[in-house]
Amino acid sequence: MTRARVLHAQLHLLDRQVVHDRDGRLVCKVDDLELDFDDQGRPYVTAILMGPLALGPRVGGVLGRLMEGAARLLGAEAPPRIPMADVSRVASAVHVGGDLERPALERWVRTHLIEPIPGARHEAE
Amino acid sequence: MRLSDLLGSPVRDSSGEVVGQVADVRLVQDGPLLRQVQHAFRVAGLIVVARHTGRLFGYERGPAIKGPWLVRAVVRALHRHTRYVPWEQVDRIDGADILLRVPKRDLAHVSDLYAERTS
């Protein structure tokens, strides 16, 4: 049996680029990790957290609070998360599969700016 | 809980003495199965630094440890106070503080961790 893989969270995961496997799209950076406790009370990583609500508390201070406030103004309540089960490979970038939810700013621009444009809901002909 | 709740947290030993703060968290992929396809990354232990800078760049774990003796000596000297705390030695998390169940003198040196990994 091969030995289990060892990573260091700060050194190998935090602030790494996340790449979507299907189309090679750059998704985000790893802003924080979500931990849960198993039956023996030991924590394990359940998800990658991204966006200002994850990065803001890490940055801290006035800048961090500004980032969080701006995200909440745009209607974000919790940081978007990518379940660790969707992570296919951790190399110089973190590769993920699955469907991803849209970031708050992109969702806000879509509903408030793009969709009111006449004809925006139709597909290009 | 979030990883950032652990990083930078002060660590105290069984007598309440401050050991340092968490600079990094070691993850091993042998946790519970996720969606029956892969094991989760489990928190195996904490790398604790005594200094207040709080951030490491990996020299104490990387190829520098096997490098020329001068590099090795410098890295060893710089990290003589850096400790590795397996999660089994963590008693509980009390607010922002992480309390250990062992005294400071029983904590392993971070270079012991590397020696164990290569063996």
gemmi code that builds the backbone of each chain (N, CA, C; Angstrom):
import gemmi

chains = {
    "A": [
        ("MET", (0.846, -1.192, 0.000), (0.000, 0.000, 0.000), (0.884, 1.246, 0.000)),
        ("THR", (0.541, 2.203, -0.839), (1.338, 3.424, -0.881), (1.024, 4.292, 0.341)),
        ("ARG", (2.001, 5.096, 0.723), (1.784, 5.969, 1.883), (0.835, 7.096, 1.500)),
        ("ALA", (0.047, 7.510, 2.494), (-0.908, 8.591, 2.244), (-0.157, 9.870, 1.901)),
        ("ARG", (-0.764, 10.664, 1.053), (-0.128, 11.888, 0.607), (-0.087, 12.925, 1.728)),
        ("VAL", (1.039, 13.635, 1.811), (1.187, 14.669, 2.844), (1.264, 16.036, 2.176)),
        ("LEU", (0.482, 16.970, 2.675), (0.519, 18.350, 2.188), (0.615, 19.273, 3.393)),
        ("HIS", (1.167, 20.452, 3.163), (1.105, 21.466, 4.207), (0.143, 22.551, 3.736)),
        ("ALA", (-0.813, 22.871, 4.588), (-1.929, 23.725, 4.159), (-1.450, 25.092, 3.662)),
        ("GLN", (-0.633, 25.732, 4.457), (-0.196, 27.081, 4.084), (0.732, 27.043, 2.872)),
        ("LEU", (1.617, 26.045, 2.869), (2.658, 25.988, 1.846), (2.125, 25.471, 0.514)),
        ("HIS", (1.239, 24.471, 0.544), (0.835, 23.800, -0.697), (-0.584, 24.104, -1.149)),
        ("LEU", (-1.422, 24.700, -0.308), (-2.817, 24.889, -0.710), (-3.261, 26.354, -0.712)),
        ("LEU", (-3.048, 27.055, 0.374), (-3.576, 28.418, 0.461), (-2.987, 29.302, -0.632)),
        ("ASP", (-3.851, 30.113, -1.234), (-3.486, 31.080, -2.276), (-3.077, 30.429, -3.598)),
        ("ARG", (-3.224, 29.089, -3.711), (-2.953, 28.441, -4.996), (-4.099, 28.737, -5.973)),
        ("GLN", (-3.764, 28.707, -7.269), (-4.776, 28.890, -8.307), (-5.657, 27.645, -8.389)),
        ("VAL", (-6.963, 27.850, -8.559), (-7.883, 26.736, -8.787), (-8.262, 26.741, -10.265)),
        ("VAL", (-8.096, 25.590, -10.927), (-8.364, 25.473, -12.362), (-9.493, 24.474, -12.565)),
        ("HIS", (-10.449, 24.828, -13.451), (-11.547, 23.911, -13.731), (-11.086, 22.886, -14.763)),
        ("ASP", (-11.276, 21.602, -14.466), (-10.763, 20.535, -15.320), (-11.360, 20.555, -16.714)),
        ("ARG", (-12.695, 20.824, -16.801), (-13.419, 20.638, -18.057), (-12.895, 21.562, -19.146)),
        ("ASP", (-12.719, 22.868, -18.815), (-12.319, 23.816, -19.853), (-11.043, 24.587, -19.515)),
        ("GLY", (-10.371, 24.207, -18.456), (-9.121, 24.887, -18.117), (-9.313, 26.297, -17.586)),
        ("ARG", (-10.569, 26.648, -17.248), (-10.872, 27.997, -16.777), (-10.234, 28.230, -15.401)),
        ("LEU", (-9.711, 29.447, -15.197), (-9.177, 29.803, -13.889), (-10.350, 30.189, -12.992)),
        ("VAL", (-10.568, 29.463, -11.933), (-11.768, 29.659, -11.121), (-11.539, 30.712, -10.042)),
        ("CYS", (-10.526, 30.528, -9.236), (-10.290, 31.419, -8.091), (-8.940, 31.034, -7.494)),
        ("LYS", (-8.645, 31.651, -6.370), (-7.520, 31.181, -5.559), (-8.111, 30.469, -4.344)),
        ("VAL", (-7.316, 29.604, -3.742), (-7.763, 28.957, -2.498), (-7.650, 30.008, -1.392)),
        ("ASP", (-8.785, 30.548, -0.974), (-8.737, 31.624, 0.021), (-8.756, 31.071, 1.445)),
        ("ASP", (-9.419, 29.951, 1.644), (-9.444, 29.341, 2.971), (-9.913, 27.902, 2.806)),
        ("LEU", (-9.782, 27.111, 3.861), (-10.258, 25.736, 3.818), (-11.292, 25.546, 4.921)),
        ("GLU", (-12.329, 24.765, 4.612), (-13.363, 24.473, 5.613), (-13.001, 23.148, 6.282)),
        ("LEU", (-13.067, 23.117, 7.613), (-12.720, 21.906, 8.356), (-13.945, 21.380, 9.081)),
        ("ASP", (-13.996, 20.062, 9.181), (-15.053, 19.425, 9.972), (-14.373, 18.388, 10.863)),
        ("PHE", (-15.068, 17.903, 11.888), (-14.460, 16.927, 12.789), (-15.011, 15.538, 12.506)),
        ("ASP", (-14.125, 14.516, 12.488), (-14.595, 13.143, 12.274), (-15.027, 12.521, 13.612)),
        ("ASP", (-15.334, 11.209, 13.588), (-15.852, 10.529, 14.792), (-14.895, 10.627, 15.975)),
        ("GLN", (-13.592, 10.643, 15.674), (-12.610, 10.696, 16.763), (-12.254, 12.125, 17.164)),
        ("GLY", (-12.985, 13.089, 16.611), (-12.735, 14.486, 16.980), (-11.541, 15.103, 16.283)),
        ("ARG", (-11.075, 14.428, 15.199), (-9.941, 14.992, 14.473), (-10.463, 15.765, 13.265)),
        ("PRO", (-9.923, 16.962, 13.036), (-10.433, 17.753, 11.916), (-9.941, 17.237, 10.560)),
        ("TYR", (-10.764, 17.375, 9.548), (-10.352, 17.075, 8.178), (-10.949, 18.121, 7.249)),
        ("VAL", (-10.342, 18.251, 6.063), (-10.738, 19.305, 5.137), (-11.966, 18.864, 4.351)),
        ("THR", (-13.026, 19.669, 4.373), (-14.232, 19.307, 3.627), (-14.403, 20.130, 2.353)),
        ("ALA", (-13.892, 21.350, 2.329), (-14.122, 22.173, 1.144), (-13.087, 23.285, 1.035)),
        ("ILE", (-12.939, 23.760, -0.208), (-12.141, 24.961, -0.475), (-13.108, 26.139, -0.424)),
        ("LEU", (-12.759, 27.177, 0.288), (-13.597, 28.375, 0.338), (-12.941, 29.453, -0.503)),
        ("MET", (-13.772, 30.252, -1.169), (-13.195, 31.300, -2.016), (-13.978, 32.589, -1.881)),
        ("GLY", (-13.426, 33.630, -2.417), (-14.119, 34.909, -2.458), (-13.848, 35.765, -1.247)),
        ("PRO", (-14.389, 37.000, -1.281), (-14.083, 37.979, -0.237), (-14.524, 37.550, 1.165)),
        ("LEU", (-15.579, 36.764, 1.281), (-16.024, 36.356, 2.620), (-15.067, 35.335, 3.240)),
        ("ALA", (-14.243, 34.680, 2.403), (-13.239, 33.759, 2.935), (-11.912, 34.491, 3.134)),
        ("LEU", (-11.579, 35.363, 2.188), (-10.283, 36.049, 2.255), (-10.312, 37.202, 3.259)),
        ("GLY", (-11.444, 37.891, 3.345), (-11.564, 39.059, 4.227), (-11.098, 38.799, 5.654)),
        ("PRO", (-11.647, 37.773, 6.332), (-11.206, 37.501, 7.702), (-9.723, 37.160, 7.787)),
        ("ARG", (-9.155, 36.569, 6.721), (-7.722, 36.254, 6.739), (-6.890, 37.515, 6.623)),
        ("VAL", (-7.349, 38.456, 5.770), (-6.610, 39.711, 5.595), (-6.732, 40.539, 6.875)),
        ("GLY", (-7.936, 40.599, 7.419), (-8.156, 41.301, 8.682), (-8.093, 42.819, 8.527)),
        ("GLY", (-8.317, 43.518, 9.616), (-8.223, 44.972, 9.632), (-9.296, 45.643, 8.806)),
        ("VAL", (-9.072, 46.917, 8.482), (-10.061, 47.699, 7.741), (-10.269, 47.118, 6.349)),
        ("LEU", (-9.162, 46.731, 5.690), (-9.263, 46.198, 4.325), (-10.102, 44.919, 4.296)),
        ("GLY", (-9.840, 44.042, 5.257), (-10.590, 42.790, 5.318), (-12.073, 43.031, 5.526)),
        ("ARG", (-12.393, 43.984, 6.435), (-13.814, 44.273, 6.703), (-14.474, 44.912, 5.494)),
        ("LEU", (-13.707, 45.765, 4.767), (-14.239, 46.375, 3.538), (-14.576, 45.308, 2.508)),
        ("MET", (-13.679, 44.327, 2.367), (-13.916, 43.249, 1.396), (-15.182, 42.485, 1.749)),
        ("GLU", (-15.312, 42.164, 3.049), (-16.495, 41.421, 3.485), (-17.758, 42.251, 3.268)),
        ("GLY", (-17.694, 43.544, 3.640), (-18.858, 44.428, 3.510), (-19.311, 44.532, 2.072)),
        ("ALA", (-18.345, 44.702, 1.150), (-18.683, 44.832, -0.272), (-19.377, 43.572, -0.769)),
        ("ALA", (-18.857, 42.416, -0.334), (-19.462, 41.155, -0.784), (-20.883, 41.024, -0.254)),
        ("ARG", (-21.092, 41.446, 1.003), (-22.438, 41.335, 1.578), (-23.410, 42.287, 0.884)),
        ("LEU", (-22.899, 43.476, 0.463), (-23.747, 44.416, -0.287), (-24.251, 43.782, -1.568)),
        ("LEU", (-23.416, 42.922, -2.158), (-23.791, 42.272, -3.417), (-24.640, 41.034, -3.177)),
        ("GLY", (-25.019, 40.803, -1.928), (-25.956, 39.719, -1.648), (-25.313, 38.403, -1.255)),
        ("ALA", (-23.996, 38.387, -1.037), (-23.339, 37.133, -0.633), (-23.556, 36.926, 0.857)),
        ("GLU", (-23.877, 35.695, 1.242), (-24.081, 35.402, 2.660), (-22.995, 34.488, 3.215)),
        ("ALA", (-22.551, 33.548, 2.404), (-21.469, 32.649, 2.813), (-20.505, 32.541, 1.641)),
        ("PRO", (-19.236, 32.290, 1.921), (-18.289, 32.167, 0.802), (-18.636, 30.968, -0.072)),
        ("PRO", (-18.508, 31.105, -1.404), (-18.721, 29.935, -2.268), (-17.733, 28.845, -1.890)),
        ("ARG", (-18.176, 27.587, -1.943), (-17.293, 26.495, -1.552), (-17.216, 25.435, -2.646)),
        ("ILE", (-16.053, 24.836, -2.761), (-15.873, 23.708, -3.678), (-15.625, 22.491, -2.801)),
        ("PRO", (-16.509, 21.494, -2.812), (-16.286, 20.311, -1.973), (-14.980, 19.622, -2.341)),
        ("MET", (-14.267, 19.112, -1.341), (-12.979, 18.462, -1.605), (-13.147, 17.237, -2.496)),
        ("ALA", (-14.357, 16.633, -2.527), (-14.585, 15.474, -3.396), (-14.462, 15.867, -4.866)),
        ("ASP", (-14.644, 17.164, -5.182), (-14.522, 17.627, -6.564), (-13.076, 17.911, -6.963)),
        ("VAL", (-12.175, 17.902, -5.993), (-10.773, 18.188, -6.297), (-10.142, 16.942, -6.897)),
        ("SER", (-9.660, 17.067, -8.143), (-9.128, 15.887, -8.809), (-7.606, 15.796, -8.672)),
        ("ARG", (-6.937, 16.924, -8.559), (-5.470, 16.887, -8.519), (-4.964, 18.127, -7.823)),
        ("VAL", (-3.949, 17.943, -6.969), (-3.286, 19.091, -6.352), (-1.850, 19.086, -6.846)),
        ("ALA", (-1.528, 20.034, -7.727), (-0.160, 20.147, -8.232), (0.254, 21.596, -8.011)),
        ("SER", (0.876, 22.225, -9.012), (1.195, 23.643, -8.848), (-0.097, 24.451, -8.858)),
        ("ALA", (-1.159, 23.890, -9.431), (-2.496, 24.450, -9.299), (-3.406, 23.362, -8.728)),
        ("VAL", (-4.563, 23.783, -8.230), (-5.538, 22.821, -7.708), (-6.590, 22.604, -8.794)),
        ("HIS", (-6.708, 21.359, -9.286), (-7.650, 21.078, -10.360), (-8.964, 20.555, -9.795)),
        ("VAL", (-10.083, 21.134, -10.261), (-11.387, 20.712, -9.750), (-12.322, 20.366, -10.897)),
        ("GLY", (-13.277, 19.473, -10.609), (-14.322, 19.143, -11.573), (-15.651, 19.641, -11.038)),
        ("GLY", (-16.741, 19.092, -11.552), (-18.064, 19.448, -11.037), (-18.540, 20.806, -11.518)),
        ("ASP", (-19.753, 21.157, -11.108), (-20.332, 22.451, -11.476), (-20.069, 23.447, -10.354)),
        ("LEU", (-19.707, 24.647, -10.743), (-19.360, 25.663, -9.750), (-20.435, 26.743, -9.723)),
        ("GLU", (-20.705, 27.268, -8.513), (-21.658, 28.381, -8.453), (-20.958, 29.671, -8.853)),
        ("ARG", (-21.774, 30.621, -9.383), (-21.163, 31.852, -9.871), (-20.807, 32.767, -8.701)),
        ("PRO", (-19.691, 33.515, -8.828), (-19.339, 34.460, -7.770), (-20.373, 35.581, -7.654)),
        ("ALA", (-20.440, 36.208, -6.450), (-21.477, 37.200, -6.162), (-21.458, 38.373, -7.143)),
        ("LEU", (-20.252, 38.874, -7.459), (-20.171, 40.046, -8.336), (-20.683, 39.704, -9.726)),
        ("GLU", (-20.299, 38.523, -10.216), (-20.734, 38.116, -11.549), (-22.251, 37.941, -11.578)),
        ("ARG", (-22.806, 37.359, -10.485), (-24.256, 37.156, -10.413), (-24.976, 38.496, -10.387)),
        ("TRP", (-24.424, 39.461, -9.612), (-25.053, 40.787, -9.491), (-25.032, 41.500, -10.836)),
        ("VAL", (-23.880, 41.472, -11.532), (-23.762, 42.139, -12.837), (-24.741, 41.516, -13.819)),
        ("ARG", (-24.863, 40.191, -13.769), (-25.758, 39.480, -14.683), (-27.208, 39.906, -14.474)),
        ("THR", (-27.669, 39.919, -13.198), (-29.092, 40.210, -12.961), (-29.399, 41.697, -13.080)),
        ("HIS", (-28.486, 42.562, -12.655), (-28.805, 43.990, -12.610), (-28.352, 44.769, -13.829)),
        ("LEU", (-27.346, 44.328, -14.524), (-26.840, 45.112, -15.658), (-27.080, 44.429, -17.001)),
        ("ILE", (-26.826, 43.134, -17.076), (-26.900, 42.474, -18.384), (-28.349, 42.157, -18.764)),
        ("GLU", (-29.083, 41.541, -17.812), (-30.429, 41.085, -18.165), (-31.402, 42.210, -18.495)),
        ("PRO", (-31.303, 43.446, -17.892), (-32.208, 44.525, -18.297), (-31.992, 45.009, -19.733)),
        ("ILE", (-30.865, 44.696, -20.346), (-30.631, 45.117, -21.735), (-31.618, 44.371, -22.631)),
        ("PRO", (-32.356, 45.099, -23.476), (-33.322, 44.423, -24.344), (-32.624, 43.370, -25.208)),
        ("GLY", (-33.213, 42.211, -25.228), (-32.668, 41.135, -26.062), (-31.587, 40.315, -25.366)),
        ("ALA", (-31.249, 40.687, -24.094), (-30.161, 39.982, -23.418), (-30.516, 38.533, -23.105)),
        ("ARG", (-31.819, 38.245, -22.988), (-32.220, 36.883, -22.630), (-32.250, 35.959, -23.846)),
        ("HIS", (-32.196, 36.553, -25.059), (-32.220, 35.700, -26.243), (-30.815, 35.240, -26.585)),
        ("GLU", (-30.730, 34.075, -27.150), (-29.426, 33.623, -27.612), (-29.083, 34.330, -28.909)),
        ("ALA", (-27.806, 34.487, -29.167), (-27.370, 35.148, -30.401), (-27.856, 34.348, -31.606)),
        ("GLU", (-28.321, 35.056, -32.625), (-28.851, 34.353, -33.795), (-27.838, 34.401, -34.929)),
    ],
    "B": [
        ("MET", (-15.541, 24.999, 11.321), (-14.278, 25.674, 11.593), (-13.523, 25.904, 10.284)),
        ("ARG", (-12.728, 26.937, 10.278), (-11.912, 27.209, 9.102), (-10.445, 27.044, 9.425)),
        ("LEU", (-9.666, 26.798, 8.348), (-8.230, 26.650, 8.540), (-7.629, 27.916, 9.142)),
        ("SER", (-8.159, 29.088, 8.727), (-7.593, 30.343, 9.219), (-7.837, 30.523, 10.712)),
        ("ASP", (-8.791, 29.727, 11.292), (-8.972, 29.772, 12.746), (-7.779, 29.146, 13.461)),
        ("LEU", (-7.097, 28.220, 12.777), (-5.925, 27.570, 13.384), (-4.657, 28.374, 13.129)),
        ("LEU", (-4.480, 28.834, 11.882), (-3.243, 29.530, 11.522), (-3.098, 30.797, 12.348)),
        ("GLY", (-1.919, 30.987, 12.901), (-1.648, 32.189, 13.679), (-2.139, 32.127, 15.110)),
        ("SER", (-2.838, 31.041, 15.490), (-3.353, 30.950, 16.852), (-2.226, 30.695, 17.846)),
        ("PRO", (-2.287, 31.325, 19.023), (-1.286, 31.020, 20.040), (-1.459, 29.606, 20.578)),
        ("VAL", (-0.325, 28.939, 20.832), (-0.351, 27.573, 21.346), (0.233, 27.578, 22.757)),
        ("ARG", (-0.494, 26.976, 23.704), (-0.013, 26.888, 25.090), (0.132, 25.430, 25.484)),
        ("ASP", (1.166, 25.128, 26.286), (1.375, 23.734, 26.694), (0.527, 23.417, 27.925)),
        ("SER", (0.735, 22.202, 28.503), (-0.146, 21.742, 29.579), (-0.067, 22.633, 30.814)),
        ("SER", (1.048, 23.361, 30.980), (1.150, 24.234, 32.149), (0.677, 25.659, 31.845)),
        ("GLY", (0.247, 25.892, 30.611), (-0.260, 27.211, 30.256), (0.799, 28.134, 29.674)),
        ("GLU", (2.031, 27.619, 29.573), (3.114, 28.430, 29.021), (2.958, 28.537, 27.503)),
        ("VAL", (3.255, 29.730, 26.967), (3.108, 29.921, 25.524), (4.249, 29.231, 24.790)),
        ("VAL", (3.913, 28.358, 23.823), (4.917, 27.658, 23.031), (5.239, 28.473, 21.778)),
        ("GLY", (4.242, 29.121, 21.228), (4.425, 29.893, 20.004), (3.094, 30.037, 19.304)),
        ("GLN", (3.152, 30.170, 17.994), (1.903, 30.253, 17.247), (1.956, 29.342, 16.027)),
        ("VAL", (0.778, 28.975, 15.547), (0.684, 28.015, 14.441), (1.133, 28.687, 13.144)),
        ("ALA", (2.152, 28.112, 12.502), (2.625, 28.667, 11.239), (2.081, 27.875, 10.061)),
        ("ASP", (1.835, 26.592, 10.267), (1.331, 25.771, 9.171), (0.621, 24.556, 9.754)),
        ("VAL", (-0.197, 23.929, 8.925), (-0.953, 22.757, 9.348), (-0.603, 21.620, 8.404)),
        ("ARG", (-0.162, 20.474, 8.978), (0.220, 19.326, 8.150), (-1.014, 18.480, 7.878)),
        ("LEU", (-1.275, 18.217, 6.603), (-2.452, 17.438, 6.210), (-2.002, 16.106, 5.627)),
        ("VAL", (-2.661, 15.024, 6.015), (-2.373, 13.703, 5.457), (-3.666, 13.163, 4.853)),
        ("GLN", (-3.551, 12.609, 3.643), (-4.759, 12.176, 2.936), (-5.181, 10.778, 3.393)),
        ("ASP", (-5.605, 10.648, 4.648), (-6.115, 9.367, 5.127), (-7.364, 9.567, 5.985)),
        ("GLY", (-8.082, 10.649, 5.737), (-9.300, 10.942, 6.494), (-10.483, 10.151, 5.979)),
        ("PRO", (-11.687, 10.521, 6.382), (-12.903, 9.830, 5.936), (-13.051, 9.877, 4.415)),
        ("LEU", (-13.724, 8.866, 3.864), (-13.955, 8.832, 2.416), (-14.936, 9.924, 2.017)),
        ("LEU", (-14.602, 10.638, 0.943), (-15.494, 11.667, 0.436), (-16.220, 11.110, -0.782)),
        ("ARG", (-17.508, 11.074, -0.733), (-18.342, 10.600, -1.856), (-17.820, 9.266, -2.407)),
        ("GLN", (-17.263, 8.416, -1.563), (-16.762, 7.076, -1.919), (-15.674, 7.095, -2.974)),
        ("VAL", (-15.037, 8.227, -3.234), (-14.011, 8.226, -4.278), (-12.612, 8.509, -3.747)),
        ("GLN", (-12.470, 9.414, -2.806), (-11.126, 9.703, -2.305), (-11.173, 10.039, -0.825)),
        ("HIS", (-10.006, 9.838, -0.197), (-9.924, 10.143, 1.230), (-9.762, 11.644, 1.432)),
        ("ALA", (-10.298, 12.124, 2.545), (-10.171, 13.540, 2.867), (-8.775, 13.806, 3.429)),
        ("PHE", (-8.338, 15.055, 3.328), (-7.095, 15.459, 3.970), (-7.381, 15.708, 5.444)),
        ("ARG", (-6.734, 14.896, 6.306), (-6.948, 15.009, 7.741), (-5.841, 15.896, 8.321)),
        ("VAL", (-6.186, 16.669, 9.338), (-5.175, 17.477, 10.021), (-4.319, 16.534, 10.869)),
        ("ALA", (-3.039, 16.380, 10.494), (-2.164, 15.467, 11.224), (-1.449, 16.178, 12.357)),
        ("GLY", (-1.147, 17.439, 12.165), (-0.441, 18.154, 13.222), (-0.196, 19.603, 12.861)),
        ("LEU", (0.381, 20.316, 13.820), (0.613, 21.747, 13.651), (2.108, 22.031, 13.702)),
        ("ILE", (2.560, 22.933, 12.852), (3.933, 23.400, 12.937), (3.895, 24.727, 13.680)),
        ("VAL", (4.598, 24.766, 14.804), (4.489, 25.915, 15.717), (5.817, 26.654, 15.746)),
        ("VAL", (5.768, 27.945, 15.500), (6.988, 28.763, 15.550), (6.962, 29.638, 16.795)),
        ("ALA", (8.156, 29.886, 17.327), (8.247, 30.690, 18.544), (8.231, 32.175, 18.221)),
        ("ARG", (8.785, 32.517, 17.071), (8.881, 33.941, 16.730), (7.531, 34.481, 16.306)),
        ("HIS", (7.463, 35.808, 16.264), (6.179, 36.426, 16.015), (5.874, 36.603, 14.528)),
        ("THR", (6.863, 36.339, 13.659), (6.629, 36.561, 12.226), (5.532, 35.637, 11.706)),
        ("GLY", (5.503, 34.400, 12.224), (4.353, 33.538, 11.974), (4.281, 32.878, 10.627)),
        ("ARG", (5.111, 33.234, 9.686), (4.995, 32.619, 8.371), (6.294, 31.924, 8.010)),
        ("LEU", (6.179, 30.695, 7.531), (7.366, 29.951, 7.105), (7.347, 29.847, 5.589)),
        ("PHE", (8.514, 29.616, 5.018), (8.583, 29.507, 3.568), (8.949, 28.097, 3.124)),
        ("GLY", (8.957, 27.169, 4.064), (9.152, 25.776, 3.698), (10.591, 25.316, 3.681)),
        ("TYR", (11.550, 26.185, 3.978), (12.957, 25.752, 3.940), (13.208, 24.634, 4.952)),
        ("GLU", (12.507, 24.706, 6.086), (12.760, 23.731, 7.145), (12.192, 22.360, 6.767)),
        ("ARG", (11.407, 22.279, 5.672), (10.841, 21.001, 5.245), (11.342, 20.585, 3.876)),
        ("GLY", (11.938, 21.514, 3.141), (12.256, 21.272, 1.738), (13.637, 20.692, 1.517)),
        ("PRO", (14.132, 20.804, 0.295), (15.439, 20.232, -0.060), (16.600, 20.858, 0.701)),
        ("ALA", (16.394, 22.055, 1.293), (17.486, 22.708, 2.024), (17.990, 21.823, 3.153)),
        ("ILE", (17.102, 20.950, 3.674), (17.474, 20.074, 4.786), (18.492, 19.031, 4.356)),
        ("LYS", (18.460, 18.689, 3.051), (19.417, 17.702, 2.550), (20.567, 18.391, 1.803)),
        ("GLY", (20.589, 19.713, 1.829), (21.560, 20.478, 1.041), (22.961, 20.422, 1.620)),
        ("PRO", (23.858, 21.275, 1.102), (25.228, 21.335, 1.630), (25.208, 21.636, 3.126)),
        ("TRP", (26.259, 21.229, 3.837), (26.211, 21.300, 5.299), (26.013, 22.724, 5.796)),
        ("LEU", (26.543, 23.723, 5.060), (26.412, 25.109, 5.525), (24.949, 25.540, 5.490)),
        ("VAL", (24.265, 25.212, 4.367), (22.843, 25.530, 4.243), (22.058, 24.811, 5.330)),
        ("ARG", (22.411, 23.515, 5.512), (21.737, 22.707, 6.516), (21.887, 23.322, 7.906)),
        ("ALA", (23.121, 23.762, 8.196), (23.397, 24.335, 9.521), (22.614, 25.632, 9.724)),
        ("VAL", (22.571, 26.466, 8.678), (21.844, 27.737, 8.795), (20.357, 27.482, 9.013)),
        ("VAL", (19.785, 26.577, 8.194), (18.352, 26.275, 8.314), (18.049, 25.713, 9.705)),
        ("ARG", (18.926, 24.815, 10.158), (18.722, 24.198, 11.473), (18.775, 25.258, 12.576)),
        ("ALA", (19.737, 26.184, 12.444), (19.888, 27.218, 13.473), (18.679, 28.157, 13.471)),
        ("LEU", (18.212, 28.515, 12.279), (17.066, 29.439, 12.185), (15.806, 28.813, 12.770)),
        ("HIS", (15.688, 27.484, 12.636), (14.448, 26.827, 13.061), (14.632, 26.008, 14.327)),
        ("ARG", (15.628, 26.380, 15.155), (15.874, 25.574, 16.361), (14.703, 25.648, 17.330)),
        ("HIS", (13.855, 26.684, 17.211), (12.721, 26.777, 18.136), (11.398, 26.355, 17.484)),
        ("THR", (11.465, 25.899, 16.228), (10.238, 25.492, 15.543), (9.860, 24.064, 15.960)),
        ("ARG", (8.614, 23.883, 16.380), (8.165, 22.588, 16.907), (7.098, 21.977, 16.012)),
        ("TYR", (6.991, 20.641, 16.095), (5.883, 19.966, 15.418), (4.999, 19.315, 16.473)),
        ("VAL", (3.712, 19.631, 16.422), (2.761, 19.113, 17.414), (1.772, 18.191, 16.711)),
        ("PRO", (1.875, 16.861, 16.886), (0.853, 15.973, 16.307), (-0.512, 16.286, 16.922)),
        ("TRP", (-1.577, 16.066, 16.148), (-2.915, 16.433, 16.632), (-3.263, 15.686, 17.926)),
        ("GLU", (-2.663, 14.491, 18.124), (-2.935, 13.714, 19.344), (-2.492, 14.477, 20.597)),
        ("GLN", (-1.543, 15.402, 20.450), (-1.066, 16.151, 21.622), (-1.915, 17.393, 21.893)),
        ("VAL", (-2.874, 17.676, 20.996), (-3.736, 18.838, 21.207), (-4.864, 18.436, 22.147)),
        ("ASP", (-5.007, 19.184, 23.228), (-6.054, 18.880, 24.197), (-7.380, 19.469, 23.742)),
        ("ARG", (-7.422, 20.766, 23.583), (-8.653, 21.400, 23.120), (-8.354, 22.782, 22.563)),
        ("ILE", (-9.350, 23.327, 21.865), (-9.238, 24.687, 21.344), (-10.124, 25.563, 22.210)),
        ("ASP", (-9.494, 26.515, 22.890), (-10.225, 27.350, 23.837), (-10.240, 28.774, 23.285)),
        ("GLY", (-11.317, 29.126, 22.619), (-11.366, 30.436, 21.966), (-10.346, 30.457, 20.854)),
        ("ALA", (-9.439, 31.450, 20.882), (-8.394, 31.519, 19.859), (-7.197, 30.656, 20.237)),
        ("ASP", (-7.072, 30.286, 21.516), (-5.893, 29.553, 21.982), (-6.019, 28.061, 21.713)),
        ("ILE", (-4.884, 27.438, 21.411), (-4.838, 25.983, 21.276), (-4.067, 25.444, 22.477)),
        ("LEU", (-4.730, 24.594, 23.267), (-4.107, 24.078, 24.490), (-3.634, 22.652, 24.253)),
        ("LEU", (-2.403, 22.364, 24.708), (-1.812, 21.041, 24.509), (-1.923, 20.226, 25.790)),
        ("ARG", (-1.800, 18.871, 25.630), (-1.873, 18.008, 26.808), (-0.481, 17.598, 27.283)),
        ("VAL", (0.573, 18.127, 26.677), (1.944, 17.773, 27.074), (2.722, 19.049, 27.413)),
        ("PRO", (3.774, 18.916, 28.231), (4.609, 20.092, 28.508), (5.480, 20.443, 27.310)),
        ("LYS", (5.950, 21.666, 27.292), (6.720, 22.194, 26.162), (7.950, 21.338, 25.846)),
        ("ARG", (8.626, 20.807, 26.893), (9.884, 20.067, 26.660), (9.643, 18.745, 25.928)),
        ("ASP", (8.400, 18.233, 25.921), (8.107, 16.962, 25.244), (7.790, 17.131, 23.761)),
        ("LEU", (7.742, 18.364, 23.276), (7.348, 18.578, 21.878), (8.497, 18.231, 20.941)),
        ("ALA", (8.126, 17.660, 19.787), (9.137, 17.246, 18.812), (9.648, 18.461, 18.047)),
        ("HIS", (10.891, 18.359, 17.613), (11.475, 19.398, 16.772), (10.991, 19.192, 15.342)),
        ("VAL", (10.872, 20.275, 14.576), (10.333, 20.131, 13.218), (11.261, 19.283, 12.339)),
        ("SER", (12.558, 19.256, 12.630), (13.468, 18.446, 11.818), (13.268, 16.946, 12.095)),
        ("ASP", (12.774, 16.588, 13.297), (12.454, 15.179, 13.588), (11.371, 14.683, 12.639)),
        ("LEU", (10.440, 15.564, 12.347), (9.336, 15.224, 11.451), (9.875, 14.859, 10.089)),
        ("TYR", (10.839, 15.633, 9.628), (11.390, 15.373, 8.307), (12.192, 14.082, 8.300)),
        ("ALA", (12.939, 13.830, 9.370), (13.714, 12.595, 9.468), (12.780, 11.391, 9.426)),
        ("GLU", (11.626, 11.537, 10.097), (10.650, 10.436, 10.142), (10.041, 10.189, 8.763)),
        ("ARG", (9.833, 11.285, 8.026), (9.191, 11.146, 6.716), (10.093, 10.470, 5.699)),
        ("THR", (11.417, 10.692, 5.798), (12.305, 10.114, 4.788), (12.652, 8.674, 5.108)),
        ("SER", (12.425, 8.249, 6.358), (12.836, 6.897, 6.739), (11.919, 5.862, 6.125)),
    ],
}
model = gemmi.Model(1)
for chain_id, residues in chains.items():
    chain = gemmi.Chain(chain_id)
    for i, (resn, *xyz) in enumerate(residues, 1):
        res = gemmi.Residue()
        res.name, res.seqid = resn, gemmi.SeqId(i, " ")
        for name, pos in zip(("N", "CA", "C"), xyz):
            atom = gemmi.Atom()
            atom.name, atom.element = name, gemmi.Element(name[0])
            atom.pos, atom.b_iso = gemmi.Position(*pos), 0.0
            res.add_atom(atom)
        chain.add_residue(res)
    model.add_chain(chain)
structure = gemmi.Structure()
structure.add_model(model)
structure.setup_entities()
